[in-house]
Amino acid sequence: MNQMILANLVHRPVRSLISVIAVAVEVILILLIVGLFTGMLENSKERTRNLGDVMVRPPGSAMLIGMSSAPVSQRYGEVIQRQPHVVAVTPAYWQLGTQGSIDVIWGIDLPSFEAVAGPFVYFAGGPFSSPDSILVDDVYASSNHVGVGSHVTLFNHTFTISGVVQSGKGGRRFLPLTTIQELLGAQNKASVFFVKAESPAYADAIVTEIKNYQGMQTWSVMTIREWLSLMTPESIPGFSTAVNIAIGVAVIIGFIVIFQAMYAAVMERTREIGILKSLGAGKAYIVNLVLRETVLLAIVGIVLGIALSYVARGVIHSRIATIPILLTAKWNSRATLIAVCGAILGALYPAIKAARKDPIDALAYE
């Protein structure tokens, strides 16, 4: 049977190749789309991990960083600073930037930001030199081929890069807090406050104190540790839906192509099936033959798809380093299972149709 399957696939190389490519495209779609979503999520978590011990956001703030600015008075920072066990507080203003690349622009007060998150490590240049200066991290600088002295346009305003810093502290592009406030008409407003405690052990106590403060009961206050634990695909609205839609589209593509290829193959091999049945091949044998041929095509397509996914990730990363794509063994396995099941479902009807053919009619088929 194995020799017969290989001979059938080699005899129709174009159809076999199209089927393999369809399965590969299915796998690539699943891995790259899921990898993009999870990569962005994990990257956001890593860049927030070192921003103090507590995150304080006003009511109505989105779970994802930067998805809503929800600005409130910067004076709330003074209230937070007075709480027990608080060492430092820094306000930040978030705004989604779409010029140059899509990411969250951070407006920061540099002295208090470094008091909470630790000093920036400068690969080139130094701190803000003027209200029109901007800091960028090394990933953004290398991806966009810019450096100290280069110009960046944001909010219809031109900024000059004064420093290139090590990535891992919140954003990729930082503006002086007062500058972004003035540009966006949000003077003395902040989107979030990051808090550094005397010790991480006091983080929960600080959260309780802030939540009990008059006027801040409805605020989103949590430890950084708690926020990191909540940043999962299941807890983010729309994340799982988007992933499921992408998987559904990929499965439909693979299903249709496999169905068409195997149905056409069965029609073309009517006489061959008649010969097999006249020699004693039962329905189970015919179904097994068609399904094993399909699974072989699917396996080749899966291997090709996974390999091309890693190649595509490398190409994307070399072109746009700010777009993280996370490929994991877990999703490689899931994509494999989805592709195999989709291929088998696509071949099931053609296989059953082949098994039901009358051997007399099949032998008389021209």
N, C-alpha and C positions, 0 to 999 in steps of 0.2 A: 504493500500500500504506500509506503514512504517513497519508493521509486516512482510510483504512478503519480503521486502528488507533485514531486519535484519536476517530473516530465511535463505535467499539465501547466505548471507555472512557467517553466522555461519556454514551452511551446507558444505561450501568449505573453511575451515579455512586456509589451506596452501596457496591457491591462494589469498585469502584476505590479508594474512600476507605479501606475496611477493609484492602485490600492495601497501600496506601501506609503506613497507620498501623502495620501489622504489621512492615514493613521498617524503619520509623523506630524502633519499639520495639527491634527487633533491634540496630540501630546504637547506640541510646542505652545499652542494656545493656552492649554491648561497651566503648564509650568510657568510660562512667562507672565501671564496675567496674575496668577496666584503669587508668583515670586515677586512681582512688582508691589502688590498690595502688602504682603507680609514684610517685604524688604523696607518699605517706607515706614511701616509700623515699628519694626525693630530698630531702625535707624533713629526714629524720633525718640524711642525709649532710651537708647544709648546716649543721645545728646542731652537728655533731661536728667539722667541718673546723677550727675554731679552738681546739680543746681540746688544745693542746700538740703534741708531736711523736711520742709513743709511748703506746700503750694496753696496759696490763698487766691481764689478767683470770685468775682462777683456773681450774683444770681444770673442764670440764663447762659452761662458760658458753655461752649461746646466741649465735649470730652477730648477731642483732638486739639493739640496745640495750634493756635493761630487760625482756627476755622471761624472764630468770632472774636472781635476785639472787646466787646462789652465794656467800654471804658467807665471807670468810676474815679472819684476824686483821689488824687495822689496822697492826700492827707491821711487816708486810712493806714498808710505805712507807719505813721507816727503812733496810731492806736496799737498796731501789731507790735511795734518796737517796745511798747511799755509792758507787754505781757511777760510773766516770769519765764526765765530760762532762755529768753531770746537774745542772741548775740548780735545779729545783724539782719536787716531787712532791705531788699532792693525791689523797686518797682520796675516793671517792663511793659512796653507797649507793643502789641502784636498787630501786624497788618500784612495781608497776603499781597505779595508783589508779583506782577506778571510781566514786567519789562526785563528783557534779558533771559530770565528763567523764572519758572513758577516756584516760589518758595515763600516762607514766612520771614518777613523783615522784622528784626528786633530793634526796638528803641530802648536803649539802656543808659542808666546813670553809671558810668564806668567805675568810680571809686566804690560805691555800695555794691555793684555787681561783683566786683572782684573780692569784696569782703565776704560775700556769700558763697560764690562759686570757686574762689581761688584766682590768683593772677593768671592773665592770659600768657601763653608762651608765644613769643613773636618769632616767626621765621624770617620776617623782613619788616623794616619800618618800626613804627611804635604806636602809641595811643592816639586818640583823636587830636588833631592839630588845629582844627577850626570847626565851626558849626557845619561846614560843608564837606567834612571828611567822613570816611566810612572805613570800617574794618571788615575784612572778608577772611574766611577760613581757607586753609591750604587746599581743601578739596575744590572749593569754588574757584580759587585762583588758578589751579592747574587745569580744571575743566574748561574755563573760559579764557585761558591764556592771558591773564592779567597779573599785574604786580603793583608795587608801590608806585604811585604817580599816575596810574591808569585811571580813566574816568568811567564812572558807572552812572547810568540814568535811572532814577527811581522817582515815581510820582511827578513826572515831568520836570525834574530837577536834576542837575548834574552834580555828582559827588566825586571827590578825589580819594583814591585809596591811600590811607596813611599807614596801614599795617596789615600784614598777613599773619593770622594767628593759627595755632593748632586747632583742629576741629574737635568737637566733643563737648562744647559748652553752649547748648541751646540752638542758636541759629547758625546760618552760614554767612549772613550779612548783618552788620550791626551799625545803627545810626545813633548819634547822640539823642538822648531821650527828649530834650527840649526841641531839637530840630524836627523830629518826626511829629511831635505834638503840634508845633506851629504849622507844618505843612498840611496836616490833616484836620486842623481846626479843633484840636483836642487839648488845649493848654491845661496843664496840671492834671491830666487824666492818665490812668494806667489800666492795663488789661489784666495784670496779674502781679502778685507779690510773692517773692521767694524768700524763705526764712531760714536762717542758720541758727540751730539750737546750741546750747552749751555742750550737749552730747546728743547723739541720735536717740538715746534712751528717753529724752524729754520730748520727743516729737509728738507723741500722742497727747501728752499733757498740754502742750501748746495748742494743738487742734481743739481740745476741749475748751480751753480758755477763750479762744477766738470765737468759737461757735456760741458761747454763752454771753458774749459781749452784746450789749443792747444795740440793735440795728444790723447785726451781722449774723443773725440766727439762720437766715436762708442762704448764706453764702456757701460756695463750694470750697470746703477746707479739708484737706487731706494730707497725709504724709506722702513724701515722694515715693516711699516704699509701697504704700497702698496704691498710689496712682499707677506705678509700674505693674503691679499685680492685676489691675483692672484693664490694662491696655492689651486686650486679647481680641481676636476677630469676633468672638461671640458677643462681646460687650459693646461693640461699636456699631451704631445703627447703620444699616445699609451695607456693611462689609460683607457679611455672609451672602446677602442677596446678590450683590455684584459678582461675587465669586461663583455662585450657583448659576447665574445667567451665562457667564463666560463658559463654564463647564457644559451647560446645556447646549449652547451654540456649537461647541467643539464636538460634542457627541453626535449631534444631528448631522454635521458635516461627514464625520466618519461613517455613521450609519447609512446615509444615502449612497455614498460612494461604494461601500462594501456591498450593500444590497444590489446596486446596479451591476457591479462587476460580477458577483456570484450568480445573479439571475441570468445575465447574458451568457455566462459560462455554462450554466445548466442547459440553457436552450441550445447552445452550440454542440453540447456533448450528449444530445438525446440518443443518438445511435450507440455511442460508447456506453451509456448507462444501460441501454437495452442489452448489449452484449454481456455486461457484467451480471445483469439479473438473469439472463438465460444460462449463465454459467453457475448460478446458484447463489449469487449475492442477494442478501435480504435487505429489507428497508433500513435496518439499523446500520448495515455496512455502508449503504449509499450515504445516509445522513452523516455517519462518522467520517467518510471520505471528504465530503464537502466542508464539514466543520473543521477538520484537521487542516485542510488547505487554507481555510480562513484564518485559523489561529497562527499558522506559520507566517502568513502575510502580516498579521497584526504584530507578531513578535519582532519581525524585521523592521516594521514601521515604528514600533516603540523604541527600539534601540537607536534607530536613526533620529527619531524625534528628541530623545533625551540628549544625544550627542550634539545635535544642532542647537538645542536650548542652551547648553553650556557655551557653545561657540557664539550664539547671539548675545548671551550675557556679557561675554568678554568684549565683543565688538561695541555694545552699548556703553559698557563701563569705560572703554578707551575713548569713546566719543563724548559721552556725557557722564562724567564721574559722579555728578550729584544725584543721579537716578540709581538707587540701590535695588538690585534684584536678588532675592534670596531663594536659592534652589536647595531643597532639602531631600534627604532620602525618604522621608515620610511622604512627601508629595510625589516623588518619583514612583513610589509604590502605588499610591492612589491613582496616579495617571495611568500606570500600567494596567491596574485592575479595571478602570473605567474604559480604557481603549479596548481591552480584550472582551469585556462584556458587551460593549457597543458593537464590536465586529461580529460576535457570535449572534447577537440579536438580528443584525443585518443579514446574516447568512442563513438564519433559521428557516425562513419561509422558502427560499430557493432550495435548501436541502430537503425539506419535507416534500416539496413539489417534485424534486428529482426522484425521491424514494417511492412516490405514488405512481410513477409512470408505468404503463402497461408494457411488459417486455416485447410483446408482439407488435404493438404500435411503434415502439421505439426502434425495433429492428427494421420496420418498414419505412422509417423516417428518412427522407432524402434532404 
